[in-house]
Amino acid sequence: MPHITERKLESYAMGTIPGRSANRLEEYLLFCPGCLNRLQSWDVYVASMKAAARTSTREHAAPLKTR
C-alpha cells in the first residue's frame, strides 16, 4: 500500500475526512510509523493554527461595556 498523501493527512488532522476513509487511514497508521510521524506534525500545525485563530478572535472582539 502506498504511503498516505499529505492532503489526506491534512484532512484527517482537520477532522474533515469521511468516517470510512478515516477508519482505513487509522488502520494503516498502526503499521506505518513514517506516516504516523507525518500526521503528528500535521496535528501540531493544526493545533497551532486553531490557537492563533482563537487569539486573533479575542483580540478583535468588541470590548465589553461596564457600568
mmCIF file of the N, C-alpha and C atoms, coordinates in Angstrom:
data_MODEL
# 
_entry.id   MODEL 
# 
loop_
_atom_site.group_PDB 
_atom_site.id 
_atom_site.type_symbol 
_atom_site.label_atom_id 
_atom_site.label_alt_id 
_atom_site.label_comp_id 
_atom_site.label_asym_id 
_atom_site.label_entity_id 
_atom_site.label_seq_id 
_atom_site.pdbx_PDB_ins_code 
_atom_site.Cartn_x 
_atom_site.Cartn_y 
_atom_site.Cartn_z 
_atom_site.occupancy 
_atom_site.B_iso_or_equiv 
_atom_site.pdbx_formal_charge 
_atom_site.auth_seq_id 
_atom_site.auth_comp_id 
_atom_site.auth_asym_id 
_atom_site.auth_atom_id 
_atom_site.pdbx_PDB_model_num 
ATOM 1   N N  . MET A 1 1  ? 0.851   -1.187 0.000  1.00 0.00 ? 1  MET A N  1 
ATOM 2   C CA . MET A 1 1  ? 0.000   0.000  0.000  1.00 0.00 ? 1  MET A CA 1 
ATOM 3   C C  . MET A 1 1  ? 0.894   1.246  0.000  1.00 0.00 ? 1  MET A C  1 
ATOM 4   N N  . PRO A 1 2  ? 0.582   2.223  -0.834 1.00 0.00 ? 2  PRO A N  1 
ATOM 5   C CA . PRO A 1 2  ? 1.390   3.455  -0.865 1.00 0.00 ? 2  PRO A CA 1 
ATOM 6   C C  . PRO A 1 2  ? 1.155   4.280  0.391  1.00 0.00 ? 2  PRO A C  1 
ATOM 7   N N  . HIS A 1 3  ? 2.120   5.115  0.669  1.00 0.00 ? 3  HIS A N  1 
ATOM 8   C CA . HIS A 1 3  ? 2.011   5.993  1.837  1.00 0.00 ? 3  HIS A CA 1 
ATOM 9   C C  . HIS A 1 3  ? 0.841   6.964  1.667  1.00 0.00 ? 3  HIS A C  1 
ATOM 10  N N  . ILE A 1 4  ? 0.368   7.485  2.776  1.00 0.00 ? 4  ILE A N  1 
ATOM 11  C CA . ILE A 1 4  ? -0.757  8.415  2.788  1.00 0.00 ? 4  ILE A CA 1 
ATOM 12  C C  . ILE A 1 4  ? -0.282  9.765  2.255  1.00 0.00 ? 4  ILE A C  1 
ATOM 13  N N  . THR A 1 5  ? -1.091  10.369 1.405  1.00 0.00 ? 5  THR A N  1 
ATOM 14  C CA . THR A 1 5  ? -0.725  11.669 0.835  1.00 0.00 ? 5  THR A CA 1 
ATOM 15  C C  . THR A 1 5  ? -0.816  12.761 1.905  1.00 0.00 ? 5  THR A C  1 
ATOM 16  N N  . GLU A 1 6  ? -0.094  13.837 1.670  1.00 0.00 ? 6  GLU A N  1 
ATOM 17  C CA . GLU A 1 6  ? -0.149  14.978 2.589  1.00 0.00 ? 6  GLU A CA 1 
ATOM 18  C C  . GLU A 1 6  ? -1.571  15.538 2.675  1.00 0.00 ? 6  GLU A C  1 
ATOM 19  N N  . ARG A 1 7  ? -2.255  15.543 1.556  1.00 0.00 ? 7  ARG A N  1 
ATOM 20  C CA . ARG A 1 7  ? -3.618  16.070 1.534  1.00 0.00 ? 7  ARG A CA 1 
ATOM 21  C C  . ARG A 1 7  ? -4.546  15.267 2.446  1.00 0.00 ? 7  ARG A C  1 
ATOM 22  N N  . LYS A 1 8  ? -4.418  13.935 2.403  1.00 0.00 ? 8  LYS A N  1 
ATOM 23  C CA . LYS A 1 8  ? -5.252  13.098 3.269  1.00 0.00 ? 8  LYS A CA 1 
ATOM 24  C C  . LYS A 1 8  ? -4.865  13.265 4.736  1.00 0.00 ? 8  LYS A C  1 
ATOM 25  N N  . LEU A 1 9  ? -3.579  13.385 5.012  1.00 0.00 ? 9  LEU A N  1 
ATOM 26  C CA . LEU A 1 9  ? -3.146  13.598 6.387  1.00 0.00 ? 9  LEU A CA 1 
ATOM 27  C C  . LEU A 1 9  ? -3.671  14.931 6.912  1.00 0.00 ? 9  LEU A C  1 
ATOM 28  N N  . GLU A 1 10 ? -3.617  15.952 6.077  1.00 0.00 ? 10 GLU A N  1 
ATOM 29  C CA . GLU A 1 10 ? -4.139  17.258 6.470  1.00 0.00 ? 10 GLU A CA 1 
ATOM 30  C C  . GLU A 1 10 ? -5.641  17.171 6.736  1.00 0.00 ? 10 GLU A C  1 
ATOM 31  N N  . SER A 1 11 ? -6.370  16.517 5.854  1.00 0.00 ? 11 SER A N  1 
ATOM 32  C CA . SER A 1 11 ? -7.815  16.371 6.034  1.00 0.00 ? 11 SER A CA 1 
ATOM 33  C C  . SER A 1 11 ? -8.131  15.626 7.322  1.00 0.00 ? 11 SER A C  1 
ATOM 34  N N  . TYR A 1 12 ? -7.380  14.593 7.610  1.00 0.00 ? 12 TYR A N  1 
ATOM 35  C CA . TYR A 1 12 ? -7.599  13.826 8.829  1.00 0.00 ? 12 TYR A CA 1 
ATOM 36  C C  . TYR A 1 12 ? -7.320  14.701 10.054 1.00 0.00 ? 12 TYR A C  1 
ATOM 37  N N  . ALA A 1 13 ? -6.221  15.426 10.025 1.00 0.00 ? 13 ALA A N  1 
ATOM 38  C CA . ALA A 1 13 ? -5.862  16.294 11.152 1.00 0.00 ? 13 ALA A CA 1 
ATOM 39  C C  . ALA A 1 13 ? -6.900  17.390 11.372 1.00 0.00 ? 13 ALA A C  1 
ATOM 40  N N  . MET A 1 14 ? -7.531  17.843 10.289 1.00 0.00 ? 14 MET A N  1 
ATOM 41  C CA . MET A 1 14 ? -8.544  18.888 10.385 1.00 0.00 ? 14 MET A CA 1 
ATOM 42  C C  . MET A 1 14 ? -9.917  18.312 10.726 1.00 0.00 ? 14 MET A C  1 
ATOM 43  N N  . GLY A 1 15 ? -10.029 16.984 10.710 1.00 0.00 ? 15 GLY A N  1 
ATOM 44  C CA . GLY A 1 15 ? -11.296 16.340 11.025 1.00 0.00 ? 15 GLY A CA 1 
ATOM 45  C C  . GLY A 1 15 ? -12.308 16.386 9.904  1.00 0.00 ? 15 GLY A C  1 
ATOM 46  N N  . THR A 1 16 ? -11.828 16.504 8.674  1.00 0.00 ? 16 THR A N  1 
ATOM 47  C CA . THR A 1 16 ? -12.741 16.633 7.539  1.00 0.00 ? 16 THR A CA 1 
ATOM 48  C C  . THR A 1 16 ? -12.765 15.405 6.637  1.00 0.00 ? 16 THR A C  1 
ATOM 49  N N  . ILE A 1 17 ? -12.098 14.342 7.033  1.00 0.00 ? 17 ILE A N  1 
ATOM 50  C CA . ILE A 1 17 ? -12.084 13.131 6.207  1.00 0.00 ? 17 ILE A CA 1 
ATOM 51  C C  . ILE A 1 17 ? -13.294 12.266 6.610  1.00 0.00 ? 17 ILE A C  1 
ATOM 52  N N  . PRO A 1 18 ? -14.015 11.708 5.635  1.00 0.00 ? 18 PRO A N  1 
ATOM 53  C CA . PRO A 1 18 ? -15.192 10.896 5.950  1.00 0.00 ? 18 PRO A CA 1 
ATOM 54  C C  . PRO A 1 18 ? -14.866 9.690  6.839  1.00 0.00 ? 18 PRO A C  1 
ATOM 55  N N  . GLY A 1 19 ? -15.848 9.240  7.596  1.00 0.00 ? 19 GLY A N  1 
ATOM 56  C CA . GLY A 1 19 ? -15.673 8.173  8.578  1.00 0.00 ? 19 GLY A CA 1 
ATOM 57  C C  . GLY A 1 19 ? -15.006 6.910  8.081  1.00 0.00 ? 19 GLY A C  1 
ATOM 58  N N  . ARG A 1 20 ? -15.497 6.344  6.984  1.00 0.00 ? 20 ARG A N  1 
ATOM 59  C CA . ARG A 1 20 ? -14.929 5.089  6.469  1.00 0.00 ? 20 ARG A CA 1 
ATOM 60  C C  . ARG A 1 20 ? -13.480 5.287  6.033  1.00 0.00 ? 20 ARG A C  1 
ATOM 61  N N  . SER A 1 21 ? -13.206 6.402  5.386  1.00 0.00 ? 21 SER A N  1 
ATOM 62  C CA . SER A 1 21 ? -11.825 6.699  4.976  1.00 0.00 ? 21 SER A CA 1 
ATOM 63  C C  . SER A 1 21 ? -10.936 6.913  6.194  1.00 0.00 ? 21 SER A C  1 
ATOM 64  N N  . ALA A 1 22 ? -11.486 7.552  7.209  1.00 0.00 ? 22 ALA A N  1 
ATOM 65  C CA . ALA A 1 22 ? -10.727 7.780  8.445  1.00 0.00 ? 22 ALA A CA 1 
ATOM 66  C C  . ALA A 1 22 ? -10.371 6.440  9.091  1.00 0.00 ? 22 ALA A C  1 
ATOM 67  N N  . ASN A 1 23 ? -11.310 5.515  9.090  1.00 0.00 ? 23 ASN A N  1 
ATOM 68  C CA . ASN A 1 23 ? -11.046 4.199  9.678  1.00 0.00 ? 23 ASN A CA 1 
ATOM 69  C C  . ASN A 1 23 ? -9.922  3.473  8.950  1.00 0.00 ? 23 ASN A C  1 
ATOM 70  N N  . ARG A 1 24 ? -9.939  3.508  7.621  1.00 0.00 ? 24 ARG A N  1 
ATOM 71  C CA . ARG A 1 24 ? -8.872  2.864  6.839  1.00 0.00 ? 24 ARG A CA 1 
ATOM 72  C C  . ARG A 1 24 ? -7.531  3.534  7.101  1.00 0.00 ? 24 ARG A C  1 
ATOM 73  N N  . LEU A 1 25 ? -7.551  4.855  7.165  1.00 0.00 ? 25 LEU A N  1 
ATOM 74  C CA . LEU A 1 25 ? -6.323  5.604  7.425  1.00 0.00 ? 25 LEU A CA 1 
ATOM 75  C C  . LEU A 1 25 ? -5.762  5.236  8.796  1.00 0.00 ? 25 LEU A C  1 
ATOM 76  N N  . GLU A 1 26 ? -6.624  5.152  9.799  1.00 0.00 ? 26 GLU A N  1 
ATOM 77  C CA . GLU A 1 26 ? -6.182  4.798  11.152 1.00 0.00 ? 26 GLU A CA 1 
ATOM 78  C C  . GLU A 1 26 ? -5.583  3.391  11.195 1.00 0.00 ? 26 GLU A C  1 
ATOM 79  N N  . GLU A 1 27 ? -6.195  2.457  10.474 1.00 0.00 ? 27 GLU A N  1 
ATOM 80  C CA . GLU A 1 27 ? -5.649  1.097  10.415 1.00 0.00 ? 27 GLU A CA 1 
ATOM 81  C C  . GLU A 1 27 ? -4.258  1.102  9.789  1.00 0.00 ? 27 GLU A C  1 
ATOM 82  N N  . TYR A 1 28 ? -4.100  1.866  8.728  1.00 0.00 ? 28 TYR A N  1 
ATOM 83  C CA . TYR A 1 28 ? -2.797  1.946  8.055  1.00 0.00 ? 28 TYR A CA 1 
ATOM 84  C C  . TYR A 1 28 ? -1.745  2.546  8.990  1.00 0.00 ? 28 TYR A C  1 
ATOM 85  N N  . LEU A 1 29 ? -2.137  3.560  9.753  1.00 0.00 ? 29 LEU A N  1 
ATOM 86  C CA . LEU A 1 29 ? -1.188  4.229  10.642 1.00 0.00 ? 29 LEU A CA 1 
ATOM 87  C C  . LEU A 1 29 ? -0.636  3.299  11.714 1.00 0.00 ? 29 LEU A C  1 
ATOM 88  N N  . LEU A 1 30 ? -1.363  2.233  12.029 1.00 0.00 ? 30 LEU A N  1 
ATOM 89  C CA . LEU A 1 30 ? -0.874  1.260  13.010 1.00 0.00 ? 30 LEU A CA 1 
ATOM 90  C C  . LEU A 1 30 ? 0.389   0.563  12.527 1.00 0.00 ? 30 LEU A C  1 
ATOM 91  N N  . PHE A 1 31 ? 0.584   0.518  11.205 1.00 0.00 ? 31 PHE A N  1 
ATOM 92  C CA . PHE A 1 31 ? 1.699   -0.229 10.632 1.00 0.00 ? 31 PHE A CA 1 
ATOM 93  C C  . PHE A 1 31 ? 2.737   0.637  9.915  1.00 0.00 ? 31 PHE A C  1 
ATOM 94  N N  . CYS A 1 32 ? 2.506   1.938  9.873  1.00 0.00 ? 32 CYS A N  1 
ATOM 95  C CA . CYS A 1 32 ? 3.463   2.812  9.177  1.00 0.00 ? 32 CYS A CA 1 
ATOM 96  C C  . CYS A 1 32 ? 3.896   3.958  10.089 1.00 0.00 ? 32 CYS A C  1 
ATOM 97  N N  . PRO A 1 33 ? 5.001   3.770  10.785 1.00 0.00 ? 33 PRO A N  1 
ATOM 98  C CA . PRO A 1 33 ? 5.460   4.831  11.692 1.00 0.00 ? 33 PRO A CA 1 
ATOM 99  C C  . PRO A 1 33 ? 5.826   6.127  10.969 1.00 0.00 ? 33 PRO A C  1 
ATOM 100 N N  . GLY A 1 34 ? 6.242   6.036  9.716  1.00 0.00 ? 34 GLY A N  1 
ATOM 101 C CA . GLY A 1 34 ? 6.589   7.246  8.959  1.00 0.00 ? 34 GLY A CA 1 
ATOM 102 C C  . GLY A 1 34 ? 5.369   8.131  8.733  1.00 0.00 ? 34 GLY A C  1 
ATOM 103 N N  . CYS A 1 35 ? 4.266   7.525  8.314  1.00 0.00 ? 35 CYS A N  1 
ATOM 104 C CA . CYS A 1 35 ? 3.032   8.289  8.095  1.00 0.00 ? 35 CYS A CA 1 
ATOM 105 C C  . CYS A 1 35 ? 2.471   8.791  9.424  1.00 0.00 ? 35 CYS A C  1 
ATOM 106 N N  . LEU A 1 36 ? 2.581   7.976  10.477 1.00 0.00 ? 36 LEU A N  1 
ATOM 107 C CA . LEU A 1 36 ? 2.116   8.406  11.791 1.00 0.00 ? 36 LEU A CA 1 
ATOM 108 C C  . LEU A 1 36 ? 2.901   9.631  12.258 1.00 0.00 ? 36 LEU A C  1 
ATOM 109 N N  . ASN A 1 37 ? 4.195   9.638  12.025 1.00 0.00 ? 37 ASN A N  1 
ATOM 110 C CA . ASN A 1 37 ? 5.031   10.785 12.390 1.00 0.00 ? 37 ASN A CA 1 
ATOM 111 C C  . ASN A 1 37 ? 4.622   12.025 11.600 1.00 0.00 ? 37 ASN A C  1 
ATOM 112 N N  . ARG A 1 38 ? 4.343   11.859 10.308 1.00 0.00 ? 38 ARG A N  1 
ATOM 113 C CA . ARG A 1 38 ? 3.903   12.989 9.483  1.00 0.00 ? 38 ARG A CA 1 
ATOM 114 C C  . ARG A 1 38 ? 2.546   13.507 9.970  1.00 0.00 ? 38 ARG A C  1 
ATOM 115 N N  . LEU A 1 39 ? 1.647   12.599 10.378 1.00 0.00 ? 39 LEU A N  1 
ATOM 116 C CA . LEU A 1 39 ? 0.350   13.017 10.905 1.00 0.00 ? 39 LEU A CA 1 
ATOM 117 C C  . LEU A 1 39 ? 0.537   13.816 12.192 1.00 0.00 ? 39 LEU A C  1 
ATOM 118 N N  . GLN A 1 40 ? 1.438   13.391 13.046 1.00 0.00 ? 40 GLN A N  1 
ATOM 119 C CA . GLN A 1 40 ? 1.686   14.119 14.290 1.00 0.00 ? 40 GLN A CA 1 
ATOM 120 C C  . GLN A 1 40 ? 2.165   15.539 14.002 1.00 0.00 ? 40 GLN A C  1 
ATOM 121 N N  . SER A 1 41 ? 2.942   15.710 12.951 1.00 0.00 ? 41 SER A N  1 
ATOM 122 C CA . SER A 1 41 ? 3.364   17.057 12.559 1.00 0.00 ? 41 SER A CA 1 
ATOM 123 C C  . SER A 1 41 ? 2.160   17.885 12.117 1.00 0.00 ? 41 SER A C  1 
ATOM 124 N N  . TRP A 1 42 ? 1.249   17.266 11.357 1.00 0.00 ? 42 TRP A N  1 
ATOM 125 C CA . TRP A 1 42 ? 0.034   17.969 10.951 1.00 0.00 ? 42 TRP A CA 1 
ATOM 126 C C  . TRP A 1 42 ? -0.811  18.333 12.170 1.00 0.00 ? 42 TRP A C  1 
ATOM 127 N N  . ASP A 1 43 ? -0.906  17.418 13.144 1.00 0.00 ? 43 ASP A N  1 
ATOM 128 C CA . ASP A 1 43 ? -1.683  17.691 14.356 1.00 0.00 ? 43 ASP A CA 1 
ATOM 129 C C  . ASP A 1 43 ? -1.144  18.919 15.089 1.00 0.00 ? 43 ASP A C  1 
ATOM 130 N N  . VAL A 1 44 ? 0.167   19.017 15.181 1.00 0.00 ? 44 VAL A N  1 
ATOM 131 C CA . VAL A 1 44 ? 0.792   20.176 15.839 1.00 0.00 ? 44 VAL A CA 1 
ATOM 132 C C  . VAL A 1 44 ? 0.482   21.446 15.047 1.00 0.00 ? 44 VAL A C  1 
ATOM 133 N N  . TYR A 1 45 ? 0.592   21.376 13.737 1.00 0.00 ? 45 TYR A N  1 
ATOM 134 C CA . TYR A 1 45 ? 0.323   22.534 12.886 1.00 0.00 ? 45 TYR A CA 1 
ATOM 135 C C  . TYR A 1 45 ? -1.129  22.993 13.026 1.00 0.00 ? 45 TYR A C  1 
ATOM 136 N N  . VAL A 1 46 ? -2.062  22.053 12.935 1.00 0.00 ? 46 VAL A N  1 
ATOM 137 C CA . VAL A 1 46 ? -3.489  22.400 13.029 1.00 0.00 ? 46 VAL A CA 1 
ATOM 138 C C  . VAL A 1 46 ? -3.801  22.993 14.398 1.00 0.00 ? 46 VAL A C  1 
ATOM 139 N N  . ALA A 1 47 ? -3.265  22.408 15.458 1.00 0.00 ? 47 ALA A N  1 
ATOM 140 C CA . ALA A 1 47 ? -3.490  22.933 16.807 1.00 0.00 ? 47 ALA A CA 1 
ATOM 141 C C  . ALA A 1 47 ? -2.945  24.355 16.933 1.00 0.00 ? 47 ALA A C  1 
ATOM 142 N N  . SER A 1 48 ? -1.794  24.619 16.344 1.00 0.00 ? 48 SER A N  1 
ATOM 143 C CA . SER A 1 48 ? -1.199  25.960 16.385 1.00 0.00 ? 48 SER A CA 1 
ATOM 144 C C  . SER A 1 48 ? -2.064  26.973 15.648 1.00 0.00 ? 48 SER A C  1 
ATOM 145 N N  . MET A 1 49 ? -2.573  26.578 14.482 1.00 0.00 ? 49 MET A N  1 
ATOM 146 C CA . MET A 1 49 ? -3.425  27.485 13.705 1.00 0.00 ? 49 MET A CA 1 
ATOM 147 C C  . MET A 1 49 ? -4.746  27.768 14.428 1.00 0.00 ? 49 MET A C  1 
ATOM 148 N N  . LYS A 1 50 ? -5.315  26.752 15.056 1.00 0.00 ? 50 LYS A N  1 
ATOM 149 C CA . LYS A 1 50 ? -6.554  26.959 15.812 1.00 0.00 ? 50 LYS A CA 1 
ATOM 150 C C  . LYS A 1 50 ? -6.309  27.886 17.009 1.00 0.00 ? 50 LYS A C  1 
ATOM 151 N N  . ALA A 1 51 ? -5.199  27.705 17.684 1.00 0.00 ? 51 ALA A N  1 
ATOM 152 C CA . ALA A 1 51 ? -4.868  28.569 18.820 1.00 0.00 ? 51 ALA A CA 1 
ATOM 153 C C  . ALA A 1 51 ? -4.658  30.009 18.353 1.00 0.00 ? 51 ALA A C  1 
ATOM 154 N N  . ALA A 1 52 ? -3.991  30.180 17.225 1.00 0.00 ? 52 ALA A N  1 
ATOM 155 C CA . ALA A 1 52 ? -3.764  31.524 16.693 1.00 0.00 ? 52 ALA A CA 1 
ATOM 156 C C  . ALA A 1 52 ? -5.091  32.173 16.306 1.00 0.00 ? 52 ALA A C  1 
ATOM 157 N N  . ALA A 1 53 ? -5.992  31.401 15.733 1.00 0.00 ? 53 ALA A N  1 
ATOM 158 C CA . ALA A 1 53 ? -7.299  31.941 15.341 1.00 0.00 ? 53 ALA A CA 1 
ATOM 159 C C  . ALA A 1 53 ? -8.094  32.359 16.573 1.00 0.00 ? 53 ALA A C  1 
ATOM 160 N N  . ARG A 1 54 ? -8.047  31.549 17.628 1.00 0.00 ? 54 ARG A N  1 
ATOM 161 C CA . ARG A 1 54 ? -8.758  31.911 18.865 1.00 0.00 ? 54 ARG A CA 1 
ATOM 162 C C  . ARG A 1 54 ? -8.194  33.195 19.448 1.00 0.00 ? 54 ARG A C  1 
ATOM 163 N N  . THR A 1 55 ? -6.885  33.328 19.464 1.00 0.00 ? 55 THR A N  1 
ATOM 164 C CA . THR A 1 55 ? -6.240  34.529 19.997 1.00 0.00 ? 55 THR A CA 1 
ATOM 165 C C  . THR A 1 55 ? -6.617  35.743 19.168 1.00 0.00 ? 55 THR A C  1 
ATOM 166 N N  . SER A 1 56 ? -6.584  35.594 17.863 1.00 0.00 ? 56 SER A N  1 
ATOM 167 C CA . SER A 1 56 ? -6.917  36.688 16.957 1.00 0.00 ? 56 SER A CA 1 
ATOM 168 C C  . SER A 1 56 ? -8.368  37.120 17.155 1.00 0.00 ? 56 SER A C  1 
ATOM 169 N N  . THR A 1 57 ? -9.257  36.161 17.313 1.00 0.00 ? 57 THR A N  1 
ATOM 170 C CA . THR A 1 57 ? -10.677 36.463 17.512 1.00 0.00 ? 57 THR A CA 1 
ATOM 171 C C  . THR A 1 57 ? -10.882 37.237 18.811 1.00 0.00 ? 57 THR A C  1 
ATOM 172 N N  . ARG A 1 58 ? -10.214 36.820 19.856 1.00 0.00 ? 58 ARG A N  1 
ATOM 173 C CA . ARG A 1 58 ? -10.341 37.513 21.145 1.00 0.00 ? 58 ARG A CA 1 
ATOM 174 C C  . ARG A 1 58 ? -9.797  38.936 21.076 1.00 0.00 ? 58 ARG A C  1 
ATOM 175 N N  . GLU A 1 59 ? -8.712  39.119 20.357 1.00 0.00 ? 59 GLU A N  1 
ATOM 176 C CA . GLU A 1 59 ? -8.098  40.447 20.260 1.00 0.00 ? 59 GLU A CA 1 
ATOM 177 C C  . GLU A 1 59 ? -8.974  41.413 19.472 1.00 0.00 ? 59 GLU A C  1 
ATOM 178 N N  . HIS A 1 60 ? -9.773  40.892 18.539 1.00 0.00 ? 60 HIS A N  1 
ATOM 179 C CA . HIS A 1 60 ? -10.593 41.752 17.704 1.00 0.00 ? 60 HIS A CA 1 
ATOM 180 C C  . HIS A 1 60 ? -12.042 41.839 18.171 1.00 0.00 ? 60 HIS A C  1 
ATOM 181 N N  . ALA A 1 61 ? -12.356 41.181 19.252 1.00 0.00 ? 61 ALA A N  1 
ATOM 182 C CA . ALA A 1 61 ? -13.722 41.223 19.772 1.00 0.00 ? 61 ALA A CA 1 
ATOM 183 C C  . ALA A 1 61 ? -14.000 42.600 20.356 1.00 0.00 ? 61 ALA A C  1 
ATOM 184 N N  . ALA A 1 62 ? -15.255 43.034 20.266 1.00 0.00 ? 62 ALA A N  1 
ATOM 185 C CA . ALA A 1 62 ? -15.635 44.327 20.827 1.00 0.00 ? 62 ALA A CA 1 
ATOM 186 C C  . ALA A 1 62 ? -15.477 44.293 22.341 1.00 0.00 ? 62 ALA A C  1 
ATOM 187 N N  . PRO A 1 63 ? -14.940 45.341 22.916 1.00 0.00 ? 63 PRO A N  1 
ATOM 188 C CA . PRO A 1 63 ? -14.786 45.361 24.376 1.00 0.00 ? 63 PRO A CA 1 
ATOM 189 C C  . PRO A 1 63 ? -16.157 45.393 25.066 1.00 0.00 ? 63 PRO A C  1 
ATOM 190 N N  . LEU A 1 64 ? -16.209 44.760 26.213 1.00 0.00 ? 64 LEU A N  1 
ATOM 191 C CA . LEU A 1 64 ? -17.436 44.747 26.996 1.00 0.00 ? 64 LEU A CA 1 
ATOM 192 C C  . LEU A 1 64 ? -17.630 46.098 27.667 1.00 0.00 ? 64 LEU A C  1 
ATOM 193 N N  . LYS A 1 65 ? -18.855 46.552 27.686 1.00 0.00 ? 65 LYS A N  1 
ATOM 194 C CA . LYS A 1 65 ? -19.167 47.816 28.366 1.00 0.00 ? 65 LYS A CA 1 
ATOM 195 C C  . LYS A 1 65 ? -19.369 47.532 29.836 1.00 0.00 ? 65 LYS A C  1 
ATOM 196 N N  . THR A 1 66 ? -18.836 48.392 30.656 1.00 0.00 ? 66 THR A N  1 
ATOM 197 C CA . THR A 1 66 ? -19.035 48.256 32.105 1.00 0.00 ? 66 THR A CA 1 
ATOM 198 C C  . THR A 1 66 ? -19.858 49.425 32.591 1.00 0.00 ? 66 THR A C  1 
ATOM 199 N N  . ARG A 1 67 ? -20.542 49.241 33.678 1.00 0.00 ? 67 ARG A N  1 
ATOM 200 C CA . ARG A 1 67 ? -21.378 50.309 34.229 1.00 0.00 ? 67 ARG A CA 1 
ATOM 201 C C  . ARG A 1 67 ? -20.617 51.183 35.158 1.00 0.00 ? 67 ARG A C  1 
# 
